[in-house]
Structures are given as C-alpha cells and as structure tokens.
Amino acid sequence: VSGASASETERRRALREAFARYDMDGSGRISRTELYRAFRAAGVRYDAATLDAVFREADIDGSGDISFSEFLRLARALDR
C-alpha cells in the first residue's frame, strides 16, 4: 500500500463501504436527502439549516451532490 498505513487503508475501506451504503440510488454520488439519512442513521441530528451548511461545505464542486472524494474530506472534517 504505497504510502498509506494499514489503519489509513482500513479507514478508507470503511468509508468507501459507508459511502456505498448511503448512496441509496447507486449513482456514485450522495444527494442532500441521502446525506440527511446517513447522519440520522449515525445518530446525528442536525436541523435543516445546519445540514444545508454542512452539505454546501462538502459539495466542493457545486454539483448539488457529494462525490466520494468530497465525502472523504467531509469525514476528515467531522473527525476534528
């Protein structure tokens, strides 16, 4: 695993699995609704304004949904 520790590789694998689970329509991207459901499933209760702010911050390219790379950045930010 070039440059990545085993724990980093495992974390990325777990995040890939979570992303696939939350990408309910199989589009390869997470919609606002899918993100809301993912947070709810994780026990995170954001109000609509906070969820919108998190989504806008995560949607770096402004496409209206979250790619896996954007999801990785969001997961890192939420870990802080």
ZALO-418436 format. One record per residue: residue number from 1; x, y, z of N, C-alpha, C in turn; chain; residue in three letters. Coordinates in Angstrom, 1 decimal, decimal comma, always signed. Each point is the difference from the previous one (the first is absolute). Layout:
N
<node nr="NUM" n_c1="X" n_c2="Y" n_c3="Z" ca_c1="X" ca_c2="Y" ca_c3="Z" c_c1="X" c_c2="Y" c_c3="Z" kette="A" rest="ALA"/>
...
***
This chain:
80
<node nr="1" n_c1="+0,9" n_c2="-1,2" n_c3="+0,0" ca_c1="-0,9" ca_c2="+1,2" ca_c3="+0,0" c_c1="+0,9" c_c2="+1,2" c_c3="+0,0" kette="A" rest="VAL"/>
<node nr="2" n_c1="+0,2" n_c2="+0,6" n_c3="-1,1" ca_c1="+1,0" ca_c2="+1,0" ca_c3="-0,2" c_c1="-0,3" c_c2="+1,3" c_c3="+0,8" kette="A" rest="SER"/>
<node nr="3" n_c1="+0,7" n_c2="+0,2" n_c3="+1,1" ca_c1="-0,1" ca_c2="+1,2" ca_c3="+0,8" c_c1="-1,1" c_c2="+0,0" c_c3="+1,0" kette="A" rest="GLY"/>
<node nr="4" n_c1="-0,9" n_c2="-0,8" n_c3="+0,0" ca_c1="-1,1" ca_c2="+0,0" ca_c3="+0,9" c_c1="+0,2" c_c2="-1,1" c_c3="+1,1" kette="A" rest="ALA"/>
<node nr="5" n_c1="-0,2" n_c2="+0,4" n_c3="+1,2" ca_c1="+0,1" ca_c2="-1,0" ca_c3="+1,1" c_c1="-1,2" c_c2="-1,0" c_c3="-0,1" kette="A" rest="SER"/>
<node nr="6" n_c1="+0,1" n_c2="-1,1" n_c3="+0,7" ca_c1="-1,1" ca_c2="-1,0" ca_c3="+0,0" c_c1="-1,2" c_c2="+0,6" c_c3="+0,6" kette="A" rest="ALA"/>
<node nr="7" n_c1="+0,1" n_c2="+0,9" n_c3="+1,1" ca_c1="-1,2" ca_c2="+0,6" ca_c3="+0,6" c_c1="-0,6" c_c2="+1,0" c_c3="-1,0" kette="A" rest="SER"/>
<node nr="8" n_c1="+0,8" n_c2="+0,7" n_c3="-0,8" ca_c1="-0,6" ca_c2="+0,9" ca_c3="-1,0" c_c1="-0,7" c_c2="-0,7" c_c3="-1,1" kette="A" rest="GLU"/>
<node nr="9" n_c1="+0,6" n_c2="-1,2" n_c3="-0,4" ca_c1="-0,6" ca_c2="-0,8" ca_c3="-1,0" c_c1="-1,3" c_c2="-0,6" c_c3="+0,5" kette="A" rest="THR"/>
<node nr="10" n_c1="-0,1" n_c2="-0,4" n_c3="+1,2" ca_c1="-1,2" ca_c2="-0,6" ca_c3="+0,6" c_c1="-1,1" c_c2="+1,1" c_c3="+0,2" kette="A" rest="GLU"/>
<node nr="11" n_c1="+0,4" n_c2="+1,2" n_c3="+0,4" ca_c1="-0,9" ca_c2="+1,1" ca_c3="+0,1" c_c1="-0,6" c_c2="+0,3" c_c3="-1,3" kette="A" rest="ARG"/>
<node nr="12" n_c1="+0,8" n_c2="+0,1" n_c3="-1,0" ca_c1="-0,5" ca_c2="+0,3" ca_c3="-1,4" c_c1="-1,0" c_c2="-1,1" c_c3="-0,5" kette="A" rest="ARG"/>
<node nr="13" n_c1="+0,4" n_c2="-1,2" n_c3="+0,3" ca_c1="-0,9" ca_c2="-1,1" ca_c3="-0,4" c_c1="-1,4" c_c2="+0,1" c_c3="+0,7" kette="A" rest="ARG"/>
<node nr="14" n_c1="+0,1" n_c2="+0,3" n_c3="+1,3" ca_c1="-1,3" ca_c2="+0,2" ca_c3="+0,8" c_c1="-0,8" c_c2="+1,1" c_c3="-0,5" kette="A" rest="ALA"/>
<node nr="15" n_c1="+0,7" n_c2="+1,1" n_c3="-0,4" ca_c1="-0,7" ca_c2="+1,2" ca_c3="-0,5" c_c1="-0,6" c_c2="-0,3" c_c3="-1,4" kette="A" rest="LEU"/>
<node nr="16" n_c1="+0,7" n_c2="-0,8" n_c3="-0,8" ca_c1="-0,5" ca_c2="-0,4" ca_c3="-1,3" c_c1="-1,3" c_c2="-0,8" c_c3="+0,2" kette="A" rest="ARG"/>
<node nr="17" n_c1="+0,0" n_c2="-0,9" n_c3="+1,0" ca_c1="-1,1" ca_c2="-0,8" ca_c3="+0,2" c_c1="-1,2" c_c2="+0,8" c_c3="+0,5" kette="A" rest="GLU"/>
<node nr="18" n_c1="+0,3" n_c2="+1,0" n_c3="+0,9" ca_c1="-1,0" ca_c2="+0,9" ca_c3="+0,5" c_c1="-0,6" c_c2="+0,8" c_c3="-1,1" kette="A" rest="ALA"/>
<node nr="19" n_c1="+0,9" n_c2="+0,5" n_c3="-0,9" ca_c1="-0,5" ca_c2="+0,8" ca_c3="-1,1" c_c1="-0,9" c_c2="-0,8" c_c3="-0,9" kette="A" rest="PHE"/>
<node nr="20" n_c1="+0,4" n_c2="-1,3" n_c3="-0,3" ca_c1="-0,9" ca_c2="-0,8" ca_c3="-0,8" c_c1="-1,3" c_c2="-0,3" c_c3="+0,6" kette="A" rest="ALA"/>
<node nr="21" n_c1="+0,0" n_c2="-0,1" n_c3="+1,3" ca_c1="-1,3" ca_c2="-0,3" ca_c3="+0,8" c_c1="-0,9" c_c2="+1,2" c_c3="-0,1" kette="A" rest="ARG"/>
<node nr="22" n_c1="+0,6" n_c2="+1,2" n_c3="+0,2" ca_c1="-0,8" ca_c2="+1,3" ca_c3="+0,0" c_c1="-0,4" c_c2="+0,4" c_c3="-1,4" kette="A" rest="TYR"/>
<node nr="23" n_c1="+0,7" n_c2="-0,4" n_c3="-1,0" ca_c1="-0,3" ca_c2="+0,3" ca_c3="-1,4" c_c1="-1,2" c_c2="-0,9" c_c3="-0,4" kette="A" rest="ASP"/>
<node nr="24" n_c1="-1,1" n_c2="+0,2" n_c3="+0,5" ca_c1="-1,2" ca_c2="-0,9" ca_c3="-0,1" c_c1="-0,4" c_c2="-0,2" c_c3="-1,5" kette="A" rest="MET"/>
<node nr="25" n_c1="+0,2" n_c2="+0,9" n_c3="-0,9" ca_c1="-0,4" ca_c2="-0,2" ca_c3="-1,4" c_c1="+1,1" c_c2="-0,5" c_c3="-0,9" kette="A" rest="ASP"/>
<node nr="26" n_c1="+1,2" n_c2="-0,2" n_c3="+0,6" ca_c1="+1,1" ca_c2="-0,6" ca_c3="-0,7" c_c1="+0,6" c_c2="+0,9" c_c3="-1,1" kette="A" rest="GLY"/>
<node nr="27" n_c1="-0,2" n_c2="+1,3" n_c3="+0,2" ca_c1="+0,5" ca_c2="+1,0" ca_c3="-1,0" c_c1="+1,5" c_c2="+0,2" c_c3="+0,1" kette="A" rest="SER"/>
<node nr="28" n_c1="+0,6" n_c2="-0,4" n_c3="+1,1" ca_c1="+1,4" ca_c2="+0,3" ca_c3="+0,2" c_c1="+0,2" c_c2="+1,4" c_c3="+0,6" kette="A" rest="GLY"/>
<node nr="29" n_c1="-1,1" n_c2="+0,6" n_c3="+0,4" ca_c1="+0,0" ca_c2="+1,3" ca_c3="+0,7" c_c1="-1,1" c_c2="+0,0" c_c3="+1,1" kette="A" rest="ARG"/>
<node nr="30" n_c1="+0,2" n_c2="+0,8" n_c3="+1,0" ca_c1="-1,0" ca_c2="+0,1" ca_c3="+1,1" c_c1="-0,7" c_c2="+1,3" c_c3="-0,1" kette="A" rest="ILE"/>
<node nr="31" n_c1="-1,4" n_c2="-0,1" n_c3="-0,1" ca_c1="-0,8" ca_c2="+1,1" ca_c3="-0,1" c_c1="-0,2" c_c2="+0,6" c_c3="+1,4" kette="A" rest="SER"/>
<node nr="32" n_c1="-0,6" n_c2="+1,2" n_c3="+0,1" ca_c1="-0,3" ca_c2="+0,6" ca_c3="+1,3" c_c1="-0,9" c_c2="-0,9" c_c3="+0,8" kette="A" rest="ARG"/>
<node nr="33" n_c1="-1,0" n_c2="-0,6" n_c3="-0,6" ca_c1="-0,9" ca_c2="-0,9" ca_c3="+0,7" c_c1="+0,8" c_c2="-1,3" c_c3="+0,6" kette="A" rest="THR"/>
<node nr="34" n_c1="+0,8" n_c2="-0,5" n_c3="-0,9" ca_c1="+0,8" ca_c2="-1,1" ca_c3="+0,5" c_c1="+1,0" c_c2="+0,3" c_c3="+1,1" kette="A" rest="GLU"/>
<node nr="35" n_c1="+0,5" n_c2="+1,2" n_c3="+0,0" ca_c1="+0,9" ca_c2="+0,5" ca_c3="+1,0" c_c1="-0,8" c_c2="+0,1" c_c3="+1,3" kette="A" rest="LEU"/>
<node nr="36" n_c1="-1,2" n_c2="+0,6" n_c3="-0,1" ca_c1="-0,8" ca_c2="+0,2" ca_c3="+1,2" c_c1="-0,3" c_c2="-1,4" c_c3="+0,6" kette="A" rest="TYR"/>
<node nr="37" n_c1="-0,4" n_c2="-1,0" n_c3="-0,8" ca_c1="-0,2" ca_c2="-1,4" ca_c3="+0,5" c_c1="+1,2" c_c2="-0,6" c_c3="+0,6" kette="A" rest="ARG"/>
<node nr="38" n_c1="+1,2" n_c2="+0,3" n_c3="-0,6" ca_c1="+1,2" ca_c2="-0,6" ca_c3="+0,5" c_c1="+0,3" c_c2="+0,6" c_c3="+1,4" kette="A" rest="ALA"/>
<node nr="39" n_c1="-0,2" n_c2="+1,3" n_c3="+0,2" ca_c1="+0,2" ca_c2="+0,6" ca_c3="+1,3" c_c1="-1,0" c_c2="-0,6" c_c3="+1,0" kette="A" rest="PHE"/>
<node nr="40" n_c1="-1,2" n_c2="-0,1" n_c3="-0,4" ca_c1="-1,1" ca_c2="-0,6" ca_c3="+0,9" c_c1="+0,4" c_c2="-1,4" c_c3="+0,4" kette="A" rest="ARG"/>
<node nr="41" n_c1="+0,5" n_c2="-0,8" n_c3="-0,9" ca_c1="+0,4" ca_c2="-1,4" ca_c3="+0,2" c_c1="+1,1" c_c2="-0,1" c_c3="+1,0" kette="A" rest="ALA"/>
<node nr="42" n_c1="+0,9" n_c2="+1,1" n_c3="+0,0" ca_c1="+1,1" ca_c2="+0,0" ca_c3="+0,9" c_c1="-0,3" c_c2="+0,7" c_c3="+1,3" kette="A" rest="ALA"/>
<node nr="43" n_c1="-1,3" n_c2="+0,4" n_c3="+0,2" ca_c1="-0,4" ca_c2="+0,6" ca_c3="+1,2" c_c1="+0,3" c_c2="+1,4" c_c3="+0,1" kette="A" rest="GLY"/>
<node nr="44" n_c1="+0,3" n_c2="+0,7" n_c3="-1,1" ca_c1="+0,3" ca_c2="+1,4" ca_c3="+0,0" c_c1="-1,3" c_c2="+0,7" c_c3="-0,4" kette="A" rest="VAL"/>
<node nr="45" n_c1="-0,4" n_c2="+1,0" n_c3="+0,8" ca_c1="-1,3" ca_c2="+0,7" ca_c3="-0,3" c_c1="+0,4" c_c2="+1,5" c_c3="-0,2" kette="A" rest="ARG"/>
<node nr="46" n_c1="+0,1" n_c2="+0,3" n_c3="-1,3" ca_c1="+0,2" ca_c2="+1,4" ca_c3="-0,3" c_c1="-1,4" c_c2="+0,6" c_c3="-0,4" kette="A" rest="TYR"/>
<node nr="47" n_c1="-0,1" n_c2="+1,3" n_c3="+0,3" ca_c1="-1,2" ca_c2="+0,7" ca_c3="-0,5" c_c1="+0,2" c_c2="+0,3" c_c3="-1,5" kette="A" rest="ASP"/>
<node nr="48" n_c1="-1,0" n_c2="+0,4" n_c3="-0,7" ca_c1="+0,1" ca_c2="+0,2" ca_c3="-1,5" c_c1="+1,0" c_c2="+1,0" c_c3="-0,4" kette="A" rest="ALA"/>
<node nr="49" n_c1="+0,1" n_c2="+1,1" n_c3="+0,8" ca_c1="+1,0" ca_c2="+1,0" ca_c3="-0,3" c_c1="+1,4" c_c2="-0,5" c_c3="+0,1" kette="A" rest="ALA"/>
<node nr="50" n_c1="+0,3" n_c2="-0,8" n_c3="+1,1" ca_c1="+1,3" ca_c2="-0,5" ca_c3="+0,2" c_c1="+0,4" c_c2="-1,1" c_c3="-1,1" kette="A" rest="THR"/>
<node nr="51" n_c1="-1,0" n_c2="-0,8" n_c3="-0,3" ca_c1="+0,2" ca_c2="-1,0" ca_c3="-1,0" c_c1="+0,3" c_c2="+0,7" c_c3="-1,4" kette="A" rest="LEU"/>
<node nr="52" n_c1="-0,7" n_c2="+1,0" n_c3="-0,3" ca_c1="+0,2" ca_c2="+0,8" ca_c3="-1,2" c_c1="+1,4" c_c2="+0,5" c_c3="-0,1" kette="A" rest="ASP"/>
<node nr="53" n_c1="+0,5" n_c2="+0,6" n_c3="+1,2" ca_c1="+1,3" ca_c2="+0,6" ca_c3="+0,1" c_c1="+1,1" c_c2="-1,1" c_c3="-0,2" kette="A" rest="ALA"/>
<node nr="54" n_c1="-0,2" n_c2="-1,2" n_c3="+0,6" ca_c1="+0,9" ca_c2="-1,1" ca_c3="-0,1" c_c1="+0,1" c_c2="-0,5" c_c3="-1,4" kette="A" rest="VAL"/>
<node nr="55" n_c1="-1,2" n_c2="-0,1" n_c3="-0,6" ca_c1="-0,1" ca_c2="-0,5" ca_c3="-1,4" c_c1="+0,8" c_c2="+1,0" c_c3="-1,0" kette="A" rest="PHE"/>
<node nr="56" n_c1="-0,3" n_c2="+1,3" n_c3="+0,2" ca_c1="+0,6" ca_c2="+1,0" ca_c3="-0,9" c_c1="+1,5" c_c2="+0,0" c_c3="+0,2" kette="A" rest="ARG"/>
<node nr="57" n_c1="+0,5" n_c2="-0,2" n_c3="+1,2" ca_c1="+1,4" ca_c2="-0,1" ca_c3="+0,3" c_c1="+0,7" c_c2="-1,2" c_c3="-0,7" kette="A" rest="GLU"/>
<node nr="58" n_c1="-0,8" n_c2="-1,1" n_c3="+0,1" ca_c1="+0,5" ca_c2="-1,3" ca_c3="-0,5" c_c1="+0,0" c_c2="+0,0" c_c3="-1,5" kette="A" rest="ALA"/>
<node nr="59" n_c1="-1,0" n_c2="+0,6" n_c3="-0,7" ca_c1="-0,1" ca_c2="+0,0" ca_c3="-1,4" c_c1="+0,9" c_c2="+1,0" c_c3="-0,6" kette="A" rest="ASP"/>
<node nr="60" n_c1="+1,3" n_c2="-0,3" n_c3="+0,0" ca_c1="+1,0" ca_c2="+0,9" ca_c3="-0,5" c_c1="-0,1" c_c2="+0,5" c_c3="-1,4" kette="A" rest="ILE"/>
<node nr="61" n_c1="-0,4" n_c2="-0,9" n_c3="-0,9" ca_c1="-0,2" ca_c2="+0,3" ca_c3="-1,4" c_c1="-1,3" c_c2="+0,6" c_c3="-0,4" kette="A" rest="ASP"/>
<node nr="62" n_c1="-0,9" n_c2="+0,2" n_c3="+1,0" ca_c1="-1,3" ca_c2="+0,6" ca_c3="-0,2" c_c1="-0,9" c_c2="-0,8" c_c3="-0,9" kette="A" rest="GLY"/>
<node nr="63" n_c1="+0,2" n_c2="-1,3" n_c3="-0,1" ca_c1="-0,8" ca_c2="-0,8" ca_c3="-0,9" c_c1="-1,4" c_c2="-0,3" c_c3="+0,5" kette="A" rest="SER"/>
<node nr="64" n_c1="-0,2" n_c2="+0,2" n_c3="+1,3" ca_c1="-1,3" ca_c2="-0,3" ca_c3="+0,6" c_c1="-0,1" c_c2="-1,4" c_c3="+0,7" kette="A" rest="GLY"/>
<node nr="65" n_c1="+1,1" n_c2="-0,7" n_c3="-0,1" ca_c1="+0,2" ca_c2="-1,2" ca_c3="+0,8" c_c1="+1,4" c_c2="-0,2" c_c3="+0,4" kette="A" rest="ASP"/>
<node nr="66" n_c1="+0,3" n_c2="-1,1" n_c3="+0,7" ca_c1="+1,3" ca_c2="-0,2" ca_c3="+0,6" c_c1="+0,7" c_c2="-1,2" c_c3="-0,6" kette="A" rest="ILE"/>
<node nr="67" n_c1="+1,1" n_c2="+0,2" n_c3="-0,6" ca_c1="+0,8" ca_c2="-1,1" ca_c3="-0,6" c_c1="+0,8" c_c2="-0,7" c_c3="+1,2" kette="A" rest="SER"/>
<node nr="68" n_c1="+0,6" n_c2="-1,2" n_c3="-0,3" ca_c1="+0,7" ca_c2="-0,7" ca_c3="+1,0" c_c1="+1,2" c_c2="+0,9" c_c3="+0,5" kette="A" rest="PHE"/>
<node nr="69" n_c1="+0,7" n_c2="+0,7" n_c3="-0,8" ca_c1="+1,1" ca_c2="+0,8" ca_c3="+0,5" c_c1="-0,5" c_c2="+1,1" c_c3="+0,9" kette="A" rest="SER"/>
<node nr="70" n_c1="-1,1" n_c2="+0,6" n_c3="-0,4" ca_c1="-0,6" ca_c2="+1,0" ca_c3="+0,9" c_c1="-0,5" c_c2="-0,6" c_c3="+1,3" kette="A" rest="GLU"/>
<node nr="71" n_c1="-0,5" n_c2="-1,2" n_c3="+0,0" ca_c1="-0,4" ca_c2="-0,8" ca_c3="+1,2" c_c1="+1,2" c_c2="-0,2" c_c3="+0,9" kette="A" rest="PHE"/>
<node nr="72" n_c1="+1,1" n_c2="-0,4" n_c3="-0,6" ca_c1="+1,2" ca_c2="-0,2" ca_c3="+0,8" c_c1="+0,4" c_c2="+1,3" c_c3="+0,7" kette="A" rest="LEU"/>
<node nr="73" n_c1="+0,0" n_c2="+1,1" n_c3="-0,7" ca_c1="+0,3" ca_c2="+1,3" ca_c3="+0,7" c_c1="-1,0" c_c2="+0,3" c_c3="+1,1" kette="A" rest="ARG"/>
<node nr="74" n_c1="-1,3" n_c2="-0,2" n_c3="-0,2" ca_c1="-1,0" ca_c2="+0,2" ca_c3="+1,0" c_c1="+0,3" c_c2="-0,9" c_c3="+1,2" kette="A" rest="LEU"/>
<node nr="75" n_c1="+0,3" n_c2="-1,3" n_c3="-0,2" ca_c1="+0,3" ca_c2="-0,9" ca_c3="+1,1" c_c1="+1,2" c_c2="+0,5" c_c3="+0,8" kette="A" rest="ALA"/>
<node nr="76" n_c1="+1,0" n_c2="+0,5" n_c3="-0,7" ca_c1="+1,2" ca_c2="+0,5" ca_c3="+0,8" c_c1="-0,4" c_c2="+1,3" c_c3="+0,8" kette="A" rest="ARG"/>
<node nr="77" n_c1="-0,8" n_c2="+0,8" n_c3="-0,6" ca_c1="-0,4" ca_c2="+1,3" ca_c3="+0,7" c_c1="-0,8" c_c2="-0,4" c_c3="+1,2" kette="A" rest="ALA"/>
<node nr="78" n_c1="-0,9" n_c2="-1,0" n_c3="-0,1" ca_c1="-0,9" ca_c2="-0,3" ca_c3="+1,1" c_c1="+0,8" c_c2="-0,7" c_c3="+1,1" kette="A" rest="LEU"/>
<node nr="79" n_c1="+1,2" n_c2="-0,6" n_c3="-0,3" ca_c1="+0,8" ca_c2="-0,7" ca_c3="+1,0" c_c1="+0,7" c_c2="+1,0" c_c3="+0,9" kette="A" rest="ASP"/>
<node nr="80" n_c1="+0,1" n_c2="+1,2" n_c3="-0,5" ca_c1="+0,8" ca_c2="+1,0" ca_c3="+0,8" c_c1="-0,7" c_c2="+0,5" c_c3="+1,2" kette="A" rest="ARG"/>
***
